[in-house]
Amino acid sequence: MANSLKNLTSILLLLFLTPIIIATIQTPLSTQQIVENKKEDTPVVYAAQLESKPDITEIIEPKKAFVYFTHAHEAYKPILADKGEKIAIYDPITNISTFQEQIAAQFAFHQVDTQFLEDHNPEVMDNYNTIRPFVQNAIAHSDYDIVLDIHRDALKAKVTTLRNGEETYAKFIFVIGGEHANYRWNEQLAQNLSDQLNKIVPGISRGVIVKTGKGVDGVYNQDLAKNLLVVELGGVDNTEQEVDRSIAILAKAISNMFNQQLPS
């Protein structure tokens, strides 16, 4: 009787343990199969993707530029020709001041806010003396990072035009009056900007010239501000497209110059 009970217990125990033993044996194979299936369905994720951080663009406060045209009637002959107008080097309507909108747009694209001198009579051919009080008043009431008096050079295309690759550009040259106490400040700023221009398009700036002595103004109102520059934009033979391209380069160069001056 005792043996029969013992045998019955053994049989029951064996029946109870059999599913557990079978499950234990099958588990590694099932787990492996599941992992393989997941590998087929899941894209590879690299560590660099997991560790990457979102791009954060630094917000830089826009710089401020004040722009005016002492000799606003200075014109470009090809532009007058394209418009069917009388070809001349001066024109009261189609002249360097008509690039004001292009200057504003390109400067804004490079985070430079631009204001223009608008409270004088554009029909009058100004000179450095007549425009001086207007410039003085403007810069006294606002803090500008750069002040530009933009002109058109009187020289011909062979001096004022640059070919770079498939494009042509109107060249720049900066004029500094050397007959006032702080002209070195103006000269240094002009040289910095000239260097930035040539970094973008080599040869687009003809450099900086300091003028003194008999027959020249010698000041060009630059005694009003250390950051006031007289810049010649192309010459009488430059086209509208060449001037437009150079304005875009000028805007980028100004932006680059100011960004390099930011503390690290």
C-alpha positions, 0 to 999 in steps of 0.5 A, spaced: 500 500 500 505 504 501 509 503 495 502 504 491 502 511 494 509 512 493 508 510 485 502 514 485 505 521 488 511 520 483 507 519 477 503 526 479 509 529 480 512 528 474 506 530 470 506 537 474 513 538 472 513 536 465 510 543 462 515 547 466 521 543 463 519 543 456 517 551 457 524 552 460 528 548 454 524 552 449 525 559 452 532 560 449 529 559 442 523 563 442 527 569 445 532 568 440 526 568 434 523 574 437 529 578 437 531 576 430 524 578 428 525 585 432 531 586 428 528 585 422 522 590 423 526 596 427 531 601 423 538 602 426 539 608 431 546 610 431 549 613 438 550 620 435 543 620 433 541 619 440 546 624 443 545 629 438 542 636 440 537 640 437 540 646 433 540 653 437 541 659 432 544 665 436 539 671 436 544 677 434 541 684 435 541 687 428 546 693 427 544 700 425 546 703 419 545 710 416 546 711 409 546 718 405 548 720 398 552 727 398 552 727 390 545 724 389 545 726 382 551 721 380 549 717 375 551 710 371 551 711 363 548 704 362 542 704 366 540 711 363 541 708 356 537 702 358 531 706 360 532 710 354 534 716 357 539 721 355 546 718 357 550 723 362 554 722 368 549 726 372 541 725 372 536 728 377 532 722 377 535 716 375 542 716 379 545 712 385 540 714 390 535 710 386 539 704 389 536 705 396 531 700 396 536 695 394 541 697 399 535 697 405 533 690 402 540 687 402 542 690 409 536 687 412 537 680 409 544 681 413 541 683 420 543 691 419 537 696 419 538 702 415 535 709 415 536 714 410 537 721 410 530 724 407 529 731 410 533 734 405 531 736 398 533 731 393 532 735 387 538 740 389 545 738 387 548 737 394 556 738 396 559 736 403 557 743 406 550 743 404 549 736 407 553 737 413 547 740 418 542 734 415 547 729 417 549 732 423 542 732 426 541 725 424 547 722 427 546 726 433 539 723 435 540 716 434 546 711 435 548 708 429 554 702 428 556 705 421 555 711 417 555 711 409 556 716 404 555 712 398 558 715 391 559 713 384 566 714 382 568 718 375 573 712 373 571 708 367 570 700 367 577 698 366 578 701 373 571 700 376 569 693 374 571 686 376 570 679 373 570 674 378 568 667 375 562 668 370 559 674 374 562 682 374 561 687 379 562 694 381 568 695 385 569 699 391 574 704 394 574 708 400 575 715 401 578 718 407 579 725 409 586 726 413 585 733 415 581 732 421 584 729 428 580 723 428 581 720 421 585 714 423 579 711 426 575 712 420 581 709 416 581 703 420 574 702 419 574 703 412 580 698 412 577 693 416 571 693 411 575 693 405 578 687 407 572 683 409 569 685 402 575 682 399 575 676 403 568 674 400 570 676 393 577 677 392 579 684 388 572 687 389 575 693 393 580 697 391 582 699 398 582 705 402 585 712 400 587 718 404 586 725 401 589 731 404 592 737 401 590 742 396 584 741 391 581 736 396 575 737 401 580 733 406 574 732 411 568 729 407 564 730 414 568 724 417 569 729 423 562 728 425 563 721 427 569 716 427 564 710 423 563 715 417 565 712 411 565 715 404 565 709 399 565 709 391 560 704 388 562 703 381 564 708 376 560 711 370 560 705 366 557 700 371 551 696 369 545 696 374 546 688 375 553 689 377 551 695 382 546 690 385 551 684 386 556 689 389 551 692 394 549 684 396 557 683 397 557 690 401 551 688 406 554 681 407 561 684 409 558 689 414 555 683 417 561 679 417 565 685 420 560 686 426 560 679 427 567 678 428 567 684 433 562 680 438 566 677 444 567 670 444 
